[in-house]
């Protein structure tokens, strides 16, 4: 078979062995994978991560160790990636400073000695990949997707190896058998993952791991009895002993002190060449601990001993870079501050924003900053000229020619911030009690809106009430309670704000993400606790149903005259309240019992991100914040059982009646009775007071 | 002189007098002016505003009363506007609802009766403009620049006037004299402002006001002795008695009950026609209080008795509409909430923002919302892909291809919000201690930056420190103190923020707006007070000079890992602090004396917009806010006298030495001595403690 051109060394030679330095090749996906691991798993851990390098059956000037995303797999024998494996360690530093400043010489020595100690305990070696060790020093600048790195393949420079040519396998009778054996083993089957394999005169080529048990290879290594074994490896740099040997053979050579080798070259079976040699250390009994001089840092493109940098930003799509960058800011919170923060829950929360004014714009921005990407924004207005300076998603041009619709403009602007976000704008007016509609067209339109609105509420997990009137909050409050959705409400005064969550029960009508319910039962004395499902809504404190509040407003009352900070703070806190809450499910709220010891220093129970209040009332004039919690009111016009039951029965008809004023919320909620009895009581009380006053006088 | 074509009534007639309704014309500038007055002066006042209408010497079908911006002038005799004046009242309602709902019939009657009562007291009339009265009902929707309005010229419909032709002045001998007299009076001189004038057989034409004193006109009006006077007026609708008389003559007619008139028509002297008539009420002794039926509402374009709407938005430039709209939101604060708020001071404050990250973007937006239009933004960075979701002025596209420079991009985006704003972006790196520069080019660059930065600080009134490191705040803190500028500082933690103002002295180096110093000296017990100029700066609490803090930061420390709400709240409060402070000049700050009675309910002294703290430390995890005030530290590394004196002497050299570390801030500030003595004391204290511990044991 003429095509196998096996050339053999003509003369038997011996001499000092030279080694050709290893080279490295880092596939981009190696750094991509590492970026993920660093951000999500390793975080601040600097202790080093085991990686696997691969030497491919390729034609190269010298042996090249490649690392790729699969290098982080813990098993060498991952058959999906062809090539011989070798063992490595990624030593990543957390700061550029420590990457630069670390003592490179000392690092090389300690890494090498640790490895050689492992090597001497041959019983720990199950795969010949364990016989080669490299390490990779790095600093990952994840903000810029730049990876500073330096490969090292440590080897002691003080040891001088000698070699003798071994012509045994080149003898004509052995040569053909040998050649067929190699072709079968290396080229016809899948390349073995092990870098070293054994040729035994009786058994032919085998993986080192197969031989360990069969032939007591350790004993053979340790003794001079090596006649039967050839330690075989692929060396792209050449096959004859005059050509420097691949660096990676130094490792097992040191372990064995005297070893018979079969050095194979040729990326294909056509190019196959091999030669046998015996390598040995002339001096005996080397103690690696006494070795001082180690080499092995890789040189850069210019042949200098310097680290290199891989910059991935150019090769990544801007979209995926943006996604990584946005997530990085959030994931870094988990490195040190809140390791158990569940970013996934936040990211997957679908938010419905009712209102795209100052509050709506700011809430949408804050949600985006927290990594929420699924939002629907509802508003019926158009951008007016006074809006852009206060409503942070609009520009002057949006307000020209009568103004663009707010809902769609806001969603467009949000996509300009994060093109990957799923934002929908819906131009729709929320039906309101006290704003009657005409029969016919008017009612038909309301039915259409109700169909859309109930659909939206069911499709989303969290509903934000960010409109500018009390009555526009009624319907979504009621529907939120009915469908068991978390409702976050924000309302503004001139220099004060209210941010609150509505209590909700997930049972029954909920279609969204079912949130776990907090079960922590103990909490400090001095506090009262209200479970998440028993908390009140925006209307629970009111004994008057919402009506048309815009009707008699003067201009300064209409225009939401408010200090700019108020909306900024309210919307920021509204989003934090949601983010904090969904880390814990439908968490309870607490309030300090008014008559408890004022000197009691016990703190309100808190969650992962701090306390999770029911409502926050802030004032920027006094810079005071009031945290309150109130229970659901049994006769609430929006969330009481009687209202929800009535809606369950009559659906749209009920709402249309309420809007048109043909039915009264006070009556349905049973507020009428309560109020009349209240006034009765008050009358009694007043007359009693009056009587007692009289008696005082007399 | 053939050109004066005076036609006279051929036959003497008499009969019932008909009146042609008045019409109105509102120039757009009337509403523009009123919008200003309403916003800035009238605000919520609904009591009515006197206005002046004008009847022009024009060819019209019927008499037209025009109102324009000059209608708000209080004097009739404003010669700059040609035309006959008449008296009016603008009755503006604060809500659309009250405009719609008011009883129009009753309003007409009460307005008319009030007017006629004035009319009967002829002594109050100094100008014949007082003899005509109209009123204008309106609702000004200043958000949309829409003005709903309805003119009325009240007149009693129950009274039936009769007339007799008066041919006296048409007699050939009188006619030519009369004609010349009118031509001179009306057409050759400037048209008189009075709508009625008097023709006296001896004196010729005179203004009514001139006659009042000369001829005891009142007595003549009241008696039948009217032979000598002709009551003259311009009536575009015609001159002969068969043609309906202009409505406006009904008013003086009612007052006089019997009156000789000269009715003149013709917009130019060529068209001049006139005729005399006597108007009288057949019934005697009318009491206006008994009159029930009044007419006078103007009809709309379609002839219906309905209000009309003037929409100015179309005719205004979008720029000026935007300016009005932005200011409206602010000016409405003065209507009810804070009438003495000085918006002008806010508007004129020039702000220098150092840093255009999350804080910079939000501060700029909040300033814009408060009406600040002059800003300069300094940043040396470029927009990165993680920025847009948190830094509210940038978009995804700004981060592509390596990112646009932040400073110029931010200013561009701000102009897209308000094109009238004067925003400048300066890409510049603030020199920092611990970040040395190379000799030569490096130092030359620093000198250039220092020249620019000191220029910017001198040109602005308020300096915001919004950068992301401690050391970048040193130089502007020092320069702010040196030039006596208000410095507002905001810094972020993961869930906490610090917002503070630096104390400053306006004396000496200040080049900007000199702010008044608060002089209120009394304040509640339980508080300590620190004057504005004695307050500390960001570095006053530190005993270590700033150095390179970025050097050893891990990624999560570098990236300002912070909950989104933190920056939103800090920047909002930073702007409110400035706005609140500049209402009062360099106001003092207060802090509660720690050992004061905890049950003392006294509140911290506040200003127009609430308390004006020195520093605000907020935490969004606990939702607590701490208000603190601290005094300037005599050995502060940034604002102490020794540092400022040193800068005064050595200027740039001092700063370059500090940056390069060849000189130590601790030494210049005298901190070194303090610290060594502190440690000495501590050593002593520790040993003393140890001793006392021992004695306890024994």
Contacts between the chains, C-beta under 8 A, distances in Angstrom:
chain1	res1	chain2	res2	distance
A	43	B	556	7.8
A	44	B	554	6.1
A	44	B	556	7.4
A	94	B	554	4.0
A	94	B	555	6.9
A	95	B	551	7.7
A	95	B	552	5.3
A	95	B	553	6.4
A	95	B	554	5.7
A	97	B	551	5.3
A	97	B	552	5.1
A	98	B	552	7.3
A	140	B	555	7.9
A	141	B	555	7.8
A	142	B	555	5.8
A	143	B	384	7.0
A	143	B	386	7.2
A	143	B	555	7.0
A	143	B	558	7.1
A	143	B	559	6.2
A	144	B	384	7.8
A	318	B	385	7.0
A	318	B	396	7.7
A	318	B	399	7.7
A	318	B	400	5.3
A	321	B	385	5.1
A	322	B	385	4.2
A	322	B	386	7.7
A	322	B	396	6.2
A	322	B	399	7.0
A	324	B	385	7.8
A	325	B	384	6.5
A	325	B	385	3.9
A	325	B	386	3.4
A	326	B	385	7.4
A	326	B	386	5.6
A	326	B	389	5.3
A	328	B	386	6.2
A	328	B	559	7.2
A	329	B	386	5.2
A	329	B	389	7.9
A	329	B	390	7.0
A	329	B	559	6.0
A	329	B	561	6.8
A	332	B	555	6.2
A	332	B	556	4.0
A	332	B	559	5.6
A	332	B	561	4.5
A	333	B	494	7.4
A	333	B	556	7.6
A	333	B	561	5.5
A	333	B	563	8.0
A	335	B	554	7.5
A	335	B	555	7.4
A	335	B	556	4.2
A	335	B	561	7.8
A	336	B	554	8.0
A	336	B	556	5.4
A	337	B	494	5.3
A	337	B	556	7.6
A	337	B	561	6.8
A	362	B	568	7.1
A	365	B	389	7.7
A	365	B	392	6.0
A	366	B	564	5.0
A	366	B	565	6.6
A	366	B	568	6.7
A	368	B	389	4.8
A	369	B	389	4.9
A	369	B	390	4.8
A	369	B	564	3.7
A	370	B	564	5.8
A	384	B	143	6.8
A	384	B	144	7.5
A	384	B	325	6.5
A	385	B	318	7.0
A	385	B	321	5.1
A	385	B	322	4.2
A	385	B	324	7.8
A	385	B	325	3.9
A	385	B	326	7.4
A	386	B	143	7.0
A	386	B	322	7.7
A	386	B	325	3.4
A	386	B	326	5.6
A	386	B	328	6.2
A	386	B	329	5.2
A	388	B	322	7.9
A	388	B	417	4.6
A	388	B	418	6.8
A	389	B	326	5.3
A	389	B	329	7.9
A	389	B	365	7.7
A	389	B	368	4.8
A	389	B	369	5.0
A	389	B	417	5.9
A	389	B	418	5.7
A	390	B	329	6.9
A	390	B	369	4.8
A	392	B	365	6.0
A	392	B	392	5.6
A	394	B	417	7.9
A	395	B	416	4.5
A	395	B	417	5.8
A	396	B	318	7.6
A	396	B	322	6.1
A	396	B	416	6.1
A	396	B	417	6.1
A	396	B	418	6.5
A	396	B	419	5.6
A	397	B	416	7.0
A	399	B	318	7.6
A	399	B	322	7.0
A	400	B	318	5.3
A	416	B	395	4.5
A	416	B	396	6.2
A	416	B	397	7.1
A	417	B	388	4.6
A	417	B	389	6.0
A	417	B	394	7.9
A	417	B	395	5.8
A	417	B	396	6.2
A	418	B	388	6.8
A	418	B	389	5.7
A	418	B	396	6.5
A	419	B	396	5.5
A	494	B	333	7.4
A	494	B	337	5.3
A	495	B	609	7.4
A	495	B	610	6.6
A	551	B	95	7.6
A	551	B	97	5.1
A	552	B	95	5.3
A	552	B	97	5.1
A	552	B	98	7.2
A	553	B	95	6.3
A	554	B	44	6.1
A	554	B	94	4.0
A	554	B	95	5.7
A	554	B	335	7.5
A	555	B	94	6.9
A	555	B	140	7.8
A	555	B	141	7.8
A	555	B	142	5.8
A	555	B	143	7.1
A	555	B	332	6.2
A	555	B	335	7.4
A	556	B	43	7.8
A	556	B	44	7.3
A	556	B	332	4.0
A	556	B	333	7.6
A	556	B	335	4.2
A	556	B	336	5.5
A	556	B	337	7.6
A	558	B	143	7.1
A	559	B	143	6.2
A	559	B	328	7.1
A	559	B	329	6.0
A	559	B	332	5.5
A	561	B	329	6.8
A	561	B	332	4.5
A	561	B	333	5.5
A	561	B	335	7.8
A	561	B	337	6.8
A	563	B	333	8.0
A	563	B	576	6.4
A	563	B	609	7.3
A	564	B	366	5.0
A	564	B	369	3.7
A	564	B	370	5.8
A	564	B	572	6.8
A	564	B	575	6.9
A	564	B	576	7.7
A	565	B	366	6.6
A	565	B	572	3.6
A	565	B	573	6.0
A	565	B	575	6.7
A	565	B	576	4.5
A	568	B	362	7.1
A	568	B	366	6.7
A	568	B	568	5.1
A	568	B	569	7.0
A	568	B	571	7.4
A	568	B	572	3.8
A	569	B	568	7.0
A	569	B	569	5.2
A	569	B	572	5.6
A	569	B	573	7.8
A	571	B	568	7.4
A	572	B	564	6.8
A	572	B	565	3.6
A	572	B	568	3.8
A	572	B	569	5.6
A	572	B	620	7.9
A	573	B	565	6.0
A	573	B	569	7.8
A	573	B	620	7.1
A	573	B	623	8.0
A	575	B	564	6.9
A	575	B	565	6.7
A	576	B	563	6.4
A	576	B	564	7.7
A	576	B	565	4.6
A	576	B	620	5.7
A	603	B	622	7.8
A	606	B	621	7.0
A	606	B	622	7.6
A	609	B	495	7.4
A	609	B	563	7.4
A	609	B	621	6.3
A	610	B	495	6.7
A	610	B	619	7.7
A	610	B	620	6.6
A	610	B	621	2.8
A	610	B	622	6.0
A	610	B	623	7.2
A	611	B	621	7.1
A	611	B	622	6.3
A	611	B	623	6.2
A	613	B	623	6.8
A	616	B	623	6.3
A	619	B	610	7.7
A	620	B	572	7.9
A	620	B	573	7.1
A	620	B	576	5.7
A	620	B	610	6.6
A	621	B	606	7.0
A	621	B	609	6.3
A	621	B	610	2.8
A	621	B	611	7.1
A	622	B	603	7.7
A	622	B	606	7.6
A	622	B	610	5.9
A	622	B	611	6.3
A	623	B	573	8.0
A	623	B	610	7.2
A	623	B	611	6.2
A	623	B	613	6.8
A	623	B	616	6.2
A	623	B	625	5.4
A	623	B	627	6.0
A	624	B	625	7.3
A	625	B	623	5.4
A	625	B	624	7.2
A	625	B	625	6.2
A	627	B	623	6.0
